[in-house]
């Protein structure tokens, strides 16, 4: 069979070339047809207004699935020597067009990299041509002030259902989160994760650092757990139980989650979809929002259209961090050991004599 000729997708004022347009990225399911590479690029262009609201001027990592979402395709986890067909890309890909802008970001290790910083919809469409399905923007915006990349403008509440819980449980907890935010004078914007979880975003004034953002998420999570016994902030999976985990570490530097209107690498081409609170309360099947249904939905109006109109203070959530008991929690394993952090060992495997009061391992002097 002859290889299909390249196609073009109109993206704003540009035309983006798409090679291998007939490559199947998502196989057909019982409820959705197959999705080709060209259809992915066309989808990205069609949700430009909503997607660019999520990505514009933000350092953005790419989740690339160039071979598609098929049985046996694995996403790289970063382990040395690992072989995988899908991967995260944090640096600008080779061959990027001249209209693609970038910004230098600093990782927790102190290393730096040039990461893409979308300014127009042609950039995400080109990324789709390169196999990108999911966009992972930082919660910061590039401005003329270099320090802007150290001051987040977005709190992200990631409600992650643990084994034994359901999407309905996540919906319930999101409702509790809404009530709490409103009591504190804050406004949250919910979206589906594109799978089983729910994300709630809060625009904040860019006056705080990442450590403050993370502490605000912990404070919120602890208050949710106090109000609903189906919620946890326990870092170690063995301690979470059948509860909704508030993943506070998603608010760390270089920790990102799928943007609004991103496709997810799940059968049926689901989309991380912004909702109104009333829509979320009645939602039972988040996979109903997919590549085929979301463009028409967005054309009728974006529930997040006014998300940038008001930025809120973190102070009410930081007061919860200060007032509720519990102290510091664990950071991700790729982070350097942080002040006040508990020992990085599963509680069931911890031997108290091997750790000092600051959470540092005591060397055996024998």
C-alpha positions in Angstrom: 0.0 0.0 0.0 1.4 3.4 -1.0 2.2 5.7 1.9 -0.3 8.5 2.3 0.8 11.9 1.2 1.4 14.6 3.9 -1.6 16.7 4.8 -1.9 20.2 6.1 -4.0 21.6 9.0 -4.9 25.3 9.2 -3.9 26.6 12.6 -4.6 30.2 13.1 -2.7 32.1 10.4 -0.5 29.2 9.5 -0.7 25.8 7.8 1.0 22.9 9.6 2.2 19.9 7.7 1.2 16.5 9.0 3.1 13.5 7.8 1.7 10.0 7.9 -1.8 11.4 8.3 -3.5 8.0 8.1 -1.5 6.5 10.9 -4.0 5.1 13.5 -3.3 6.7 16.9 -6.4 5.3 18.7 -7.9 2.0 17.6 -11.7 1.9 17.3 -13.7 1.0 20.4 -17.3 -0.2 20.8 -18.3 3.5 21.1 -15.8 5.4 19.0 -14.3 5.1 15.6 -10.5 4.8 15.0 -8.6 8.1 15.3 -5.8 8.9 12.9 -2.8 11.3 13.3 -4.5 13.8 11.0 -7.6 13.7 13.2 -5.5 14.4 16.3 -3.9 17.5 14.7 -7.3 18.7 13.5 -8.8 18.2 16.9 -6.0 20.3 18.5 -6.6 23.1 16.0 -10.4 22.9 16.6 -10.1 23.5 20.4 -7.5 26.3 20.0 -9.3 28.9 22.1 -9.7 26.7 25.1 -6.3 25.0 24.7 -4.4 28.2 24.3 -6.1 29.6 27.4 -4.4 26.7 29.3 -1.0 26.9 27.5 -0.3 30.4 26.5 3.1 31.7 27.8 3.5 28.6 30.0 6.5 26.3 29.9 5.0 23.1 28.6 6.2 19.5 28.6 5.0 17.1 25.9 3.6 13.6 26.4 4.4 12.0 23.0 2.9 8.8 21.7 4.2 8.7 18.1 3.3 5.1 17.6 -0.2 5.6 18.9 -2.1 4.2 21.9 -2.1 0.5 21.2 -1.8 -2.7 23.3 1.8 -3.2 24.4 2.8 0.5 23.9 4.5 1.7 27.1 5.1 5.2 28.5 8.7 5.7 29.7 9.1 6.3 33.4 12.6 7.7 33.3 14.5 4.6 34.6 18.0 4.2 33.1 18.1 1.9 30.1 14.4 1.7 29.9 12.8 1.0 26.5 9.5 2.5 25.7 7.6 3.8 22.7 6.0 6.8 24.4 7.7 9.4 26.5 7.7 12.8 28.1 9.7 15.5 26.4 10.8 18.5 28.5 13.2 20.1 26.0 12.3 21.7 22.7 12.2 18.9 20.0 14.7 19.0 17.2 13.3 20.5 14.0 11.0 22.9 15.7 9.6 25.6 13.4 11.0 29.2 13.8 7.7 30.4 15.2 7.9 28.1 18.2 9.1 30.1 21.2 10.8 28.6 24.3 11.7 29.6 27.8 14.5 28.4 30.1 13.2 26.6 33.2 15.0 25.3 36.2 14.5 21.8 37.5 14.6 20.9 41.2 18.2 19.6 40.7 19.3 23.0 39.6 19.7 21.9 35.9 18.1 24.0 33.3 16.4 23.4 29.9 14.7 25.2 27.1 11.0 24.2 27.2 8.4 25.1 24.6 6.3 28.1 25.5 3.2 28.2 23.3 2.1 31.6 22.0 -0.2 30.5 19.1 -2.2 27.4 18.2 0.1 26.4 15.4 2.6 25.3 18.1 0.4 22.7 19.7 -0.7 21.5 16.3 3.0 21.1 15.3 3.5 19.2 18.5 0.6 16.9 17.5 2.4 16.3 14.3 5.3 15.1 16.4 3.1 12.6 18.2 2.0 14.7 21.2 -1.3 13.8 22.8 -1.1 15.5 26.2 0.2 18.9 27.1 1.7 19.4 30.5 2.0 23.2 31.3 3.7 24.6 34.3 1.6 26.7 36.7 3.6 29.8 35.8 3.5 32.3 33.0 6.5 33.8 31.2 6.6 37.6 31.5 9.3 40.2 31.0 10.4 39.5 34.6 12.5 36.3 34.8 11.3 35.8 38.4 7.8 35.1 37.1 8.8 31.5 36.5 9.4 31.1 40.2 6.0 32.4 41.2 3.0 30.2 40.3 -0.3 31.7 39.3 -2.4 28.5 39.5 -3.2 26.1 42.3 -4.0 22.6 41.0 -6.1 20.3 43.2 -5.6 16.8 41.8 -8.3 14.4 43.2 -6.9 10.9 42.4 -9.2 7.9 43.1 -7.4 5.0 44.8 -8.2 1.3 44.2 -11.7 0.6 45.7 -13.0 4.0 44.9 -14.9 5.4 41.9 -15.4 8.4 39.8 -18.5 9.1 41.8 -16.4 9.3 44.9 -14.1 11.9 43.2 -17.2 13.9 42.2 -18.4 13.9 45.8 -15.0 15.1 47.1 -14.9 17.7 44.4 -18.2 19.1 45.8 -16.7 19.3 49.2 -13.7 21.1 47.8 -16.0 23.6 46.1 -17.7 24.3 49.4 -14.4 24.8 51.2 -13.0 27.1 48.5 -16.1 29.2 48.5 -16.1 29.5 52.3 -12.5 30.8 52.0 -13.5 33.3 49.3 -11.8 31.4 46.4 -13.3 30.1 43.2 -12.4 26.7 41.8 -12.8 25.6 38.2 -13.3 21.8 37.7 -12.4 19.5 34.8 -12.2 15.8 34.2 -8.7 14.4 34.2 -9.6 12.4 31.1 -9.6 9.2 33.0 -11.0 8.5 36.6 -9.9 11.6 38.4 -10.9 15.3 38.7 -8.8 18.4 38.7 -9.9 21.7 40.3 -7.9 24.8 39.4 -7.7 28.1 41.3 -6.1 31.2 39.7 -3.9 32.8 42.3 -1.9 36.0 42.6 1.8 35.2 41.5 3.2 36.3 44.9 4.2 33.0 46.4 6.8 30.4 45.7 6.3 26.7 44.8 6.9 25.6 48.4 4.0 27.8 49.5 1.8 26.5 46.7 2.5 22.9 47.8 1.8 23.8 51.5 -1.5 25.4 50.4 -2.5 22.1 48.7 -1.6 20.1 51.8 -3.6 22.5 54.0 -6.6 22.1 51.7 -6.2 18.3 51.5 -6.1 18.0 55.3 -9.2 20.1 55.7 -11.0 18.0 53.1 -9.9 14.8 55.0 -11.3 16.4 58.2 -14.6 17.0 56.5 -14.8 13.7 54.5 -13.3 10.5 55.8 -13.1 9.3 52.2 -10.1 11.7 51.5 -6.4 11.3 52.3 -3.1 13.1 51.8 -1.0 10.1 52.8 1.9 9.9 50.4 2.6 6.2 50.8 0.1 4.0 48.9 -0.1 1.5 51.7 -1.6 4.1 54.0 -4.1 5.6 51.6 -6.8 2.9 51.8 -9.9 3.2 49.7 -10.0 6.9 49.6 -9.5 9.9 47.2 -5.9 11.0 47.3 -5.3 14.8 47.2 -2.0 14.7 45.3 -0.4 17.8 46.8 3.0 17.1 45.2 1.5 18.1 41.8 2.1 21.6 43.0 5.9 21.2 43.1 8.3 22.8 40.7 8.5 20.7 37.5 5.3 18.7 38.4 2.6 19.1 35.9 -0.8 17.6 35.0 -2.7 17.3 31.8 -4.0 20.7 30.5 -7.6 21.5 29.8 -8.5 20.2 26.4 -5.6 17.7 26.2 -6.2 14.3 24.8 -5.3 11.4 27.1 -3.6 8.1 26.1 -6.7 6.0 26.9 -8.9 4.0 24.6 -11.6 6.1 23.0 -9.5 9.4 22.9 -10.9 11.0 26.0 -10.2 14.6 26.8 -9.5 16.5 30.0 -12.6 18.6 29.8 -13.6 21.8 31.7 -17.0 21.6 33.3 -19.4 23.8 35.2 -20.0 22.6 38.8 -23.6 21.7 38.0 -22.4 19.5 35.1 -19.8 17.8 37.2 -22.4 17.0 39.9 -24.5 15.0 37.4 -21.6 13.4 35.5 -21.3 9.6 35.5 -19.2 8.9 32.5 -16.2 11.2 32.0 -15.2 9.3 28.8 -18.3 10.8 27.1 -16.0 13.8 26.6 -13.6 12.8 23.8 -12.1 13.9 20.5 -15.4 13.5 18.7 -17.6 15.4 21.2 -15.5 18.1 22.8 -15.0 20.5 19.7 -18.8 21.0 19.3 -19.1 21.5 23.1 -16.4 24.1 23.1 -18.0 25.9 20.2 -21.1 26.4 22.4 -19.0 28.1 25.1 -16.1 27.3 27.4 -17.0 26.8 31.1 -13.5 28.2 31.9 -13.8 31.3 29.7 -13.6 33.7 32.7 -10.8 31.8 34.6 -8.3 34.6 34.1 -10.6 37.4 35.2 -9.8 37.2 38.9 -6.7 35.9 40.8 -7.0 35.0 44.5 -4.8 35.0 47.6 -3.2 31.8 48.9 -3.4 33.1 52.4 -6.6 31.4 53.5 -5.1 28.0 52.4 -1.7 28.8 54.0 -3.5 29.4 57.3 -5.0 25.9 57.0 -1.4 24.6 56.5 -0.2 26.4 59.6 -3.2 25.6 61.8 -3.9 21.9 61.1 -1.7 19.3 62.6 0.6 17.0 60.6 3.7 19.1 59.6 5.7 18.4 56.4 4.9 15.5 54.1 7.1 13.6 51.7 8.3 15.0 48.4 8.6 12.9 45.2 11.6 10.5 45.1 13.5 12.5 42.4 13.6 15.6 44.7 16.6 16.3 46.9 15.8 15.7 50.6 13.9 18.7 51.8 13.9 20.5 55.2 11.5 18.9 57.7 10.6 16.0 55.4 9.7 12.7 57.0 11.9 9.6 56.2 11.7 8.4 52.6 10.9 4.9 53.5 7.6 3.0 53.5 6.1 3.1 57.0 5.8 -0.7 57.0 9.6 -1.0 56.3 10.8 1.8 58.6 13.1 0.9 61.5 13.0 3.8 63.9 16.6 3.4 65.1 17.8 4.0 61.5 16.4 7.5 61.3 17.1 10.8 63.2 14.4 13.3 64.3 14.9 15.3 61.1 14.1 12.3 58.8 17.8 11.6 57.8 19.1 8.1 57.7 21.6 7.3 60.4 24.8 5.7 59.1 25.7 2.3 60.7 29.0 2.9 62.6 29.9 -0.7 62.8 
